[in-house]
């Protein structure tokens, strides 16, 4: 995790076209790594957990 608390997947290596995530006590925040000062999405811990548990299709 970086000093700012934002991190991205280790699978992204140095690819700048990723999302970054920041975890806080009450929410998960998501932003575009190419535009760190741009818009951010925030999700409750419950909503984020449901997103991570969702099965993939394909």
GROMACS elastic network, one bead per residue, 0.5 to 0.9 nm:
[ bonds ]
;  ai    aj funct       b0    kb
    1     4     6  0.79441   500
    1     5     6  0.57648   500
    1     6     6  0.63677   500
    1     7     6  0.52784   500
    1     8     6  0.82940   500
    1    22     6  0.88452   500
    2     5     6  0.51740   500
    2     6     6  0.58727   500
    2     7     6  0.62250   500
    3     6     6  0.76945   500
    4     7     6  0.85915   500
    4    22     6  0.85651   500
    5    21     6  0.81966   500
    5    22     6  0.56337   500
    5    23     6  0.74150   500
    5    24     6  0.88513   500
    6    20     6  0.59482   500
    6    21     6  0.53773   500
    6    23     6  0.78505   500
    6    29     6  0.87057   500
    6    30     6  0.86567   500
    6    31     6  0.88785   500
    7    10     6  0.88797   500
    7    19     6  0.85332   500
    7    20     6  0.51817   500
    7    21     6  0.53905   500
    7    22     6  0.64730   500
    8    11     6  0.83869   500
    8    12     6  0.72001   500
    8    13     6  0.88746   500
    8    18     6  0.72002   500
    8    19     6  0.64238   500
    8    21     6  0.62261   500
    8    22     6  0.89370   500
    8    33     6  0.82793   500
    9    12     6  0.55536   500
    9    13     6  0.77025   500
    9    18     6  0.84259   500
    9    19     6  0.84810   500
    9    20     6  0.78599   500
    9    21     6  0.88941   500
   10    13     6  0.57086   500
   10    14     6  0.89228   500
   12    15     6  0.54924   500
   12    16     6  0.81076   500
   12    17     6  0.84981   500
   12    18     6  0.70821   500
   13    16     6  0.86242   500
   14    17     6  0.89678   500
   15    18     6  0.67788   500
   16    19     6  0.86782   500
   16    32     6  0.89426   500
   16    33     6  0.60881   500
   16    34     6  0.58956   500
   17    32     6  0.75315   500
   17    33     6  0.63456   500
   17    34     6  0.61368   500
   18    31     6  0.86824   500
   18    32     6  0.62507   500
   18    33     6  0.54226   500
   18    34     6  0.73852   500
   19    30     6  0.65730   500
   19    31     6  0.55647   500
   19    33     6  0.52870   500
   19    34     6  0.83268   500
   20    29     6  0.82290   500
   20    30     6  0.56661   500
   20    31     6  0.53592   500
   20    32     6  0.62391   500
   20    33     6  0.57242   500
   20    36     6  0.85183   500
   21    28     6  0.68671   500
   21    29     6  0.56081   500
   21    31     6  0.66588   500
   22    27     6  0.84971   500
   22    28     6  0.58401   500
   22    29     6  0.50921   500
   22    30     6  0.65615   500
   22    31     6  0.86338   500
   23    26     6  0.81187   500
   23    27     6  0.62966   500
   23    29     6  0.63963   500
   23    45     6  0.89580   500
   24    27     6  0.53318   500
   24    28     6  0.61895   500
   24    29     6  0.79303   500
   24    45     6  0.89842   500
   25    28     6  0.84312   500
   25    45     6  0.83703   500
   26    43     6  0.87509   500
   26    44     6  0.64039   500
   26    45     6  0.62443   500
   27    42     6  0.63885   500
   27    43     6  0.54754   500
   27    45     6  0.51743   500
   27    46     6  0.86624   500
   27    48     6  0.81380   500
   28    41     6  0.82621   500
   28    42     6  0.56573   500
   28    43     6  0.52219   500
   28    44     6  0.63842   500
   28    45     6  0.63827   500
   28    48     6  0.67929   500
   29    40     6  0.66155   500
   29    41     6  0.55835   500
   29    43     6  0.63850   500
   29    44     6  0.89100   500
   30    39     6  0.88984   500
   30    40     6  0.56009   500
   30    41     6  0.51237   500
   30    42     6  0.63791   500
   30    43     6  0.83361   500
   31    34     6  0.87239   500
   31    35     6  0.75811   500
   31    36     6  0.64233   500
   31    37     6  0.84726   500
   31    38     6  0.74516   500
   31    39     6  0.66753   500
   31    41     6  0.65306   500
   32    35     6  0.53811   500
   32    36     6  0.60416   500
   32    37     6  0.87716   500
   32    38     6  0.75102   500
   32    39     6  0.79624   500
   32    40     6  0.76903   500
   33    36     6  0.54420   500
   34    38     6  0.89020   500
   35    38     6  0.52171   500
   35    39     6  0.81202   500
   36    39     6  0.80400   500
   36    40     6  0.85223   500
   37    40     6  0.84262   500
   43    46     6  0.79882   500
   43    47     6  0.60008   500
   43    48     6  0.59004   500
   44    47     6  0.52179   500
   44    48     6  0.61831   500
   44    49     6  0.85617   500
   45    48     6  0.51759   500
   45    49     6  0.60960   500
   45    50     6  0.86645   500
   46    49     6  0.51639   500
   46    50     6  0.62987   500
   46    51     6  0.87160   500
   47    50     6  0.51480   500
   47    51     6  0.62648   500
   47    52     6  0.87912   500
   48    51     6  0.50071   500
   48    52     6  0.62974   500
   48    53     6  0.86977   500
   49    52     6  0.51600   500
   49    53     6  0.62265   500
   49    54     6  0.87255   500
   50    53     6  0.50982   500
   50    54     6  0.61984   500
   51    54     6  0.53381   500
   51    55     6  0.88865   500
   52    55     6  0.82430   500
